Amino acid sequence: MSFLNTLERRFGRLAIPGFLRFYALFQALVFGLHFLRPDLGALLDFDRQKIMAGEVWRVVTFLFAPAAAGGSGMVSVIFFVFLIMITFMISDALEGAWGVFRTSMFYYCGIAGLIAANFLYGGSVQGSGFFLYEASFFAFATLYPRVTFLLMFVVPVQVRFLAIFGAIVLFLPLLAQPGEIPFYLLSFANYLLFVAVPFLRGRMRNTATPVWTRGGRAHADSAAQAFHTCKSCGRTEIDNPLLEFRVGADGEEYCAEHLPRG
């Protein structure tokens, strides 16, 4: 991750706090417009031939096309409400574990992968803009596997089991359509690069189960004693094993993100 540290020092200003929140809100706006213009999806979906013919907006708008929501009925409305609620929680959790810059790079890499996949394969999977949520959810489940959701507000289920079920539903059809495997590999390149590979190589471990406060921020609840603590943000190596710590000129310890300059 030293490469990301170098990028952050040079391009840290490109990070957008709460990027996934804005992404979800913009998609909700497009979904609302879909009620007024049911044909909106056809104008926004990825179409390589039409893009090459001049409809260049589709390179971006397919990310927000409402195709994956399943129409504009009440079920889709409920789906979007829960999507936004969970997205806000995931956004805060990932930024708490990785910091704003790394999390932003995770999203940017995911969007770049989606654009590349659609260009190379001609938009073979409709509604692929929702894959950014899927990748973020899988990342959240990998980092916080013991977080518990209440299904139907009654049944407690740990997020790792929901992620396994979601992965089966998402990827099982590839057994019958193996030609789409490269499409999915590109679409989920951000998860593979930022989460799966480091986790398998032992460079990332599960964080402590977070306790969600009213403000929506996650704080690790762990009995383990941290050896490093950032004076600025309070994070430790328990919160995020990827954090690097340095001693500042004032003799206090800071993480790499908040180390005083000069």
Beta strands, then each sheet from edge to edge (+ up, - down):
strand 1: 148-151
strand 2: 155-158
strand 3: 210-212
strand 4: 218-220
strand 5: 245-247
strand 6: 253-255
sheet 1: 1+ 2-
sheet 2: 3+ 4-
sheet 3: 5+ 6-
end
